[in-house]
Structure formats: structure tokens, C-alpha cells
Amino acid sequence: MVSNSEKYTEKKARRSLSEEKRHSIAGYLFVSPFFILFAIFGLFPMLFSFYLAFFKWNGLGEMTYNGINNFTIIFNDPIFWKSIYNTVIIGLLGTVPQLIVAFLLAYALNSQVLRFKNTFRVAIFMPYVTSIVAVAILFSIIFNNQSFGLVNSFLGIFGVEPIVFTQSEWGAKIAIAAMIFWRWVGYNTIIYLAGMQSISNDLYEAAKIDGATLTQQLRYITLPMLKPFVLFTVFMGTIGSLQIFTEPLIFFGGNLREEGITVVAYLYRDAFENNFFGTASAVAIVLFVIIMVFSVINLLVTNRLGRGKARKA
């Protein structure tokens, strides 16, 4: 026979368990808004885009199953391949010089001899917080097709004929790459600067005592210690360059030309100008695969560099 004390203990245990459940439910409720919003605005569009890639749809009418024809259409479109070519070239022109200059700027800002460091840091970071539309409009004026444009005026001093940037194969790419360079160089400078400031001064002091030159300190201390920061900026720069959209759209005034159309701009034109949502979704999937391939390449290169350093050590 169960005594009253045992009944009380069992009842208390059940109450305690229910309190634990209530706490668990409260915790799930607190974190649920993120997952709900992600499911609505992130997961659902991705899954629907994948589903839509196999259908023919103009955005309003009935959806018709189209199999892999959407992929066949874009793979047979020379403008699609041109957009991939433009994306890679603009990405290289806008990212590689940007990372090099960002590193040099960070090194200068981290120098002990530089004065008014905070002022320079704010000035360098300002382009990142500037509206991308304002940046694109400003550079559209700088790279104006007319002879009174800033770049054409400068080239005119050396007797160069005015360049029609919006119709020039390399002129358009250089103008768009210049926008990307100007906007992101400050962001990467701050990241490199944060990395340099995390390096202990004891390492530099020990190197100076051993007679290491400034170049040797840079090569054997700064660069190896900054490796995680460099890899991060390269990784983010690669993904960002594959998603270039606003700069060419505003530079061409909405009339996307072959000289500067990127993959995302091609996707936008198919979906919201031509109402070919099926092929646009197919482009989105191809772009996703391209980004994954570049990410894997970055990861393999990173691991290879890491193993190389480990063997040397």
C-alpha cells in the first residue's frame, strides 16, 4: 500500500517534470520567430524556386511542367554565357586590387607613426555605409560617355578620344569594377586592421631584437597571422562578386547591355522584364551550383595551405 508521503513525493515529481516542460516550451517560443521568418522568407522561396525551375510560368497564369527545357534554353543562350564571363571578369577586376589595397591601407593605419588614425578609419569606412544607389549614380557621372565626364576629361588631356563607357566592352567592366572597389575597400581594410591589432607586439619586439627588417616582419609575422582574415575576405569577396546586381543595373539605366550584364542581372531581366520565371529559376539554381563550386575550391585551397604550413612547422 502506498503511503501518503510517497504519494506526495510522486505528485511533486510530476509537477517538477511539467515545470521543466513549461520552461522548454517557453524557450522554443522565444527562438521561434527567427525560424518562422526564415521559413517564410528564406526556405520557402528557395524551395519554390527549385520547383519552379522545371515549369513554364509567366507569374500570373497556369504553371506548365517543362522538364529540363528551362536549363536547355539558358545553356543555349549566348548571353547567359556572356553574363557568366562578365561576372568573373568584373569580380576579378573589382576584388583582387581591392584586397591588396585594403591590406596596404590597414598596414598604414596600424602604423605607430600615423596621426589622426580615427579620422582616417572613419573616412575609409564611409563608402561602405553609403547607399549603393548613390554610389552607382555618382560613378555613372564619373564614367559619363560625354567628353565632359570626369574620366573622359582626364583622358582628353592625353589626347584620348572620349570613351562610350556604357557601350564599350572593357569600359563598362572597368566602371562597374571601380564601383565595387570603392564601396568595399574600406570594409576589408577594417577587417585587416582588426586582425593586425590582434597580433601581439611581443612578436614584433622579439623580431626587432633578432635584427629582422620591416619586410621580414611583414612576411614572417603579419601575413601568417592574418591568414584567417585574408581567407575570410577572399571567401566573402568571391561570393559577393558572383552576386553583383545593383551596380550594372543603375550604370546602364535599366537597359542591361551584353557588355556588362551579370548572372544576377540576367536572372532579373528574365524574371521581371520578360516574365520568364521558369528560366530565371533555372539561372538561380545554376548560380547556386557555381557559388558552391567556388566555395569548395576556396575550402580545398585553404586546407592545402594549412597542411603546407603544418609540414613546414
NUKE-143888 format. One record per residue (C-alpha): residue in three letters; x, y, z. Coordinates in steps of 0.001 Angstrom, whole numbers, plus 500000, padded with zeros to 6 digits. Layout:
# residues N
residuo; c1; c2; c3
ALA; X; Y; Z
...
END
This chain:
# residues 313
residuo; c1; c2; c3
MET; 500000; 500000; 500000
VAL; 501320; 503407; 499028
SER; 501705; 505800; 501930
ASN; 500648; 509450; 501836
SER; 504275; 510623; 501890
GLU; 505082; 508532; 498798
LYS; 502018; 509912; 497003
TYR; 503134; 513437; 497812
THR; 506671; 512718; 496502
GLU; 505319; 511224; 493255
LYS; 502952; 514173; 492779
LYS; 505811; 516615; 493370
ALA; 507977; 514813; 490798
ARG; 505208; 515011; 488163
ARG; 504760; 518724; 488923
SER; 508504; 519290; 488616
LEU; 508563; 517495; 485252
SER; 505699; 519606; 483986
GLU; 507584; 522728; 485042
GLU; 510591; 521559; 483015
LYS; 508321; 521079; 480034
ARG; 506897; 524543; 480504
HIS; 510398; 526020; 480589
SER; 511306; 524111; 477429
ILE; 508214; 525341; 475645
ALA; 508969; 528916; 476712
GLY; 512488; 528578; 475326
TYR; 511237; 527285; 471986
LEU; 508727; 530139; 471805
PHE; 511478; 532707; 472344
VAL; 513601; 531370; 469460
SER; 510690; 530502; 467186
PRO; 510325; 533969; 465491
PHE; 513674; 533530; 463742
PHE; 512810; 530082; 462414
ILE; 509310; 531170; 461371
LEU; 510635; 534204; 459457
PHE; 513433; 532132; 457921
ALA; 510920; 529506; 456800
ILE; 508674; 532152; 455193
PHE; 511243; 534483; 453619
GLY; 514248; 532156; 453205
LEU; 513456; 528474; 452981
PHE; 510151; 528679; 451096
PRO; 511469; 530953; 448268
MET; 514462; 528650; 447810
LEU; 512354; 525515; 447597
PHE; 509766; 527208; 445382
SER; 512496; 528487; 443061
PHE; 513882; 524959; 442736
TYR; 510355; 523683; 441987
LEU; 509680; 526491; 439512
ALA; 512839; 525743; 437524
PHE; 511036; 522774; 435973
PHE; 507903; 524714; 434981
LYS; 506939; 527321; 432415
TRP; 505252; 530253; 434166
ASN; 504742; 533947; 433469
GLY; 503984; 534852; 437079
LEU; 500181; 535014; 436766
GLY; 498853; 532238; 434534
GLU; 498847; 528482; 434910
MET; 502119; 526707; 435525
THR; 503077; 524151; 432880
TYR; 505568; 521368; 433503
ASN; 508565; 521959; 431275
GLY; 511057; 519336; 432457
ILE; 514673; 520367; 431947
ASN; 513839; 522613; 428972
ASN; 514444; 525727; 431072
PHE; 518035; 524626; 431619
THR; 518388; 523773; 427911
ILE; 517148; 527259; 426983
ILE; 519617; 529123; 429165
PHE; 522552; 526856; 428251
ASN; 521868; 527555; 424547
ASP; 521625; 531298; 425147
PRO; 524982; 533014; 424362
ILE; 524004; 535978; 426563
PHE; 523843; 533644; 429582
TRP; 527444; 532529; 428994
LYS; 528359; 536160; 428371
SER; 526846; 537041; 431770
ILE; 528992; 534400; 433470
TYR; 532080; 535714; 431683
ASN; 531228; 539291; 432705
THR; 530625; 538241; 436318
VAL; 534014; 536534; 436593
ILE; 535935; 539369; 434897
ILE; 534202; 542134; 436886
GLY; 534681; 540107; 440068
LEU; 538419; 539760; 439450
LEU; 538828; 543432; 438481
GLY; 536874; 544639; 441489
THR; 538050; 542193; 444160
VAL; 541749; 541382; 443667
PRO; 543046; 545006; 443612
GLN; 540610; 545814; 446401
LEU; 542061; 543204; 448794
ILE; 545632; 544276; 448032
VAL; 544878; 547976; 448598
ALA; 542849; 547149; 451727
PHE; 545825; 545292; 453187
LEU; 548184; 548208; 452473
LEU; 545726; 550719; 453956
ALA; 545286; 548586; 457073
TYR; 549053; 548305; 457450
ALA; 549349; 552096; 457195
LEU; 546526; 552651; 459689
ASN; 548183; 550246; 462117
SER; 551470; 552122; 461900
GLN; 552682; 553931; 465003
VAL; 553845; 556988; 463037
LEU; 550449; 557810; 461512
ARG; 548481; 560565; 463231
PHE; 544689; 561148; 463248
LYS; 544106; 557410; 462847
ASN; 540454; 557529; 463895
THR; 539703; 560203; 461306
PHE; 541278; 558130; 458541
ARG; 539479; 554976; 459717
VAL; 536096; 556698; 459581
ALA; 536880; 558231; 456169
ILE; 537925; 554869; 454719
PHE; 534869; 553088; 456128
MET; 532363; 555714; 454916
PRO; 531890; 554265; 451384
TYR; 530618; 551023; 452930
VAL; 527724; 552764; 454712
THR; 526908; 554920; 451703
SER; 523819; 553907; 449739
ILE; 524756; 551624; 446881
VAL; 522332; 553503; 444618
ALA; 524086; 556797; 445413
VAL; 527445; 555164; 444675
ALA; 526215; 553836; 441340
ILE; 524774; 557231; 440345
LEU; 527994; 559006; 441334
PHE; 530132; 556631; 439271
SER; 527712; 556930; 436352
ILE; 528580; 560639; 436351
ILE; 532322; 559983; 436712
PHE; 532255; 557482; 433829
ASN; 529947; 559612; 431701
ASN; 530005; 558867; 427978
GLN; 530343; 562540; 427066
SER; 533647; 564361; 426755
PHE; 532884; 566417; 429879
GLY; 532751; 563293; 432061
LEU; 535460; 563220; 434734
VAL; 537336; 560221; 433309
ASN; 536929; 561329; 429696
SER; 538099; 564832; 430624
PHE; 541216; 563355; 432238
LEU; 541906; 561104; 429242
GLY; 541343; 564078; 426946
ILE; 544442; 565747; 428452
PHE; 546478; 562963; 426850
GLY; 544635; 563229; 423536
VAL; 542457; 560135; 424077
GLU; 539088; 560214; 422339
PRO; 536025; 560096; 424673
ILE; 535057; 556532; 425605
VAL; 531411; 555477; 425448
PHE; 531587; 553502; 428680
THR; 528068; 552063; 428504
GLN; 528807; 550549; 425072
SER; 532468; 549681; 425491
GLU; 533393; 546065; 426214
TRP; 536097; 546867; 428748
GLY; 534922; 550379; 429618
ALA; 531695; 549058; 431138
LYS; 533504; 546359; 433108
ILE; 536102; 548783; 434463
ALA; 533424; 551294; 435502
ILE; 531409; 548638; 437366
ALA; 534554; 547159; 438944
ALA; 535548; 550665; 440115
MET; 532233; 550991; 441969
ILE; 532765; 547647; 443706
PHE; 536337; 548552; 444578
TRP; 535394; 551933; 446060
ARG; 532492; 550596; 448114
TRP; 534146; 547527; 449660
VAL; 537773; 548536; 450122
GLY; 537004; 550245; 453467
TYR; 535122; 547220; 454790
ASN; 538053; 544887; 454078
THR; 540515; 547466; 455447
ILE; 538768; 547437; 458816
ILE; 538816; 543622; 458898
TYR; 542545; 543519; 458150
LEU; 543160; 546271; 460687
ALA; 541328; 544293; 463367
GLY; 543478; 541279; 462505
MET; 546704; 543277; 462714
GLN; 545743; 544721; 466085
SER; 545148; 541208; 467438
ILE; 548806; 540294; 466814
SER; 550882; 540585; 469965
ASN; 553533; 543319; 469949
ASP; 555866; 540888; 471734
LEU; 556375; 539075; 468430
TYR; 557477; 542270; 466705
GLU; 559716; 543245; 469630
ALA; 561397; 539827; 469601
ALA; 561863; 540079; 465825
LYS; 563459; 543528; 466180
ILE; 565861; 542210; 468813
ASP; 566836; 539406; 466409
GLY; 567520; 542012; 463729
ALA; 564504; 541332; 461488
THR; 563809; 544012; 458895
LEU; 560378; 545545; 458297
THR; 559885; 543347; 455233
GLN; 560799; 540213; 457198
GLN; 558377; 541168; 459987
LEU; 555657; 541615; 457381
ARG; 556447; 538317; 455668
TYR; 557019; 536069; 458685
ILE; 554710; 537592; 461304
THR; 551965; 539775; 459833
LEU; 550994; 537737; 456788
PRO; 550925; 534285; 458513
MET; 548981; 535667; 461484
LEU; 546487; 537366; 459154
LYS; 545784; 534212; 457191
PRO; 542280; 533568; 458696
PHE; 541273; 537177; 457964
VAL; 542607; 537017; 454399
LEU; 540767; 533764; 453745
PHE; 537563; 535251; 455140
THR; 537762; 538321; 452886
VAL; 538611; 536178; 449847
PHE; 535687; 533876; 450594
MET; 533224; 536742; 451093
GLY; 534619; 538638; 448102
THR; 534143; 535591; 445869
ILE; 530522; 535141; 446886
GLY; 529832; 538885; 446648
SER; 531350; 539165; 443175
LEU; 529119; 536337; 441949
GLN; 526047; 538270; 443153
ILE; 526749; 541652; 441526
PHE; 523458; 543226; 440511
THR; 522726; 546826; 441512
GLU; 525871; 548382; 440028
PRO; 525314; 547249; 436394
LEU; 521554; 547832; 436648
ILE; 521944; 551505; 437609
PHE; 525026; 552114; 435475
PHE; 523134; 551055; 432336
GLY; 519999; 552881; 433437
GLY; 517888; 549724; 433456
ASN; 518855; 548868; 429860
LEU; 521161; 545949; 430625
ARG; 523626; 545507; 427781
GLU; 525778; 542498; 426955
GLU; 528967; 544420; 427780
GLY; 528164; 544500; 431497
ILE; 525274; 542141; 432235
THR; 525983; 539790; 435157
VAL; 524367; 536485; 436101
VAL; 522045; 538044; 438692
ALA; 521156; 540860; 436267
TYR; 520390; 538208; 433625
LEU; 518151; 536437; 436160
TYR; 516381; 539720; 436987
ARG; 515801; 540518; 433309
ASP; 514345; 537071; 432615
ALA; 512019; 537168; 435632
PHE; 510836; 540779; 435939
GLU; 511215; 542177; 432413
ASN; 510456; 539129; 430240
ASN; 508221; 537307; 432776
PHE; 510088; 534023; 432211
PHE; 510083; 532868; 435811
GLY; 510927; 529262; 434893
THR; 514204; 530096; 433138
ALA; 515003; 532695; 435811
SER; 514664; 529993; 438468
ALA; 516899; 527719; 436408
VAL; 519512; 530505; 436367
ALA; 519193; 530791; 440155
ILE; 519929; 527079; 440554
VAL; 522926; 527277; 438200
LEU; 524205; 530283; 440148
PHE; 523793; 528342; 443395
VAL; 525865; 525490; 441942
ILE; 528565; 527929; 440758
ILE; 528780; 529504; 444224
MET; 529042; 526057; 445812
VAL; 531838; 525090; 443395
PHE; 533805; 528253; 444181
SER; 533215; 527720; 447914
VAL; 534537; 524154; 447723
ILE; 537580; 525364; 445750
ASN; 538234; 528001; 448404
LEU; 537892; 525371; 451124
LEU; 540282; 522959; 449370
VAL; 542853; 525714; 448821
THR; 542530; 526742; 452473
ASN; 543067; 523195; 453704
ARG; 546019; 522702; 451357
LEU; 547671; 525906; 452595
GLY; 547043; 524833; 456185
ARG; 548647; 521421; 455633
GLY; 551613; 523068; 453917
LYS; 552206; 525327; 456908
ALA; 551847; 522383; 459290
ARG; 554504; 520351; 457413
LYS; 556930; 523280; 457474
ALA; 556378; 523666; 461210
END
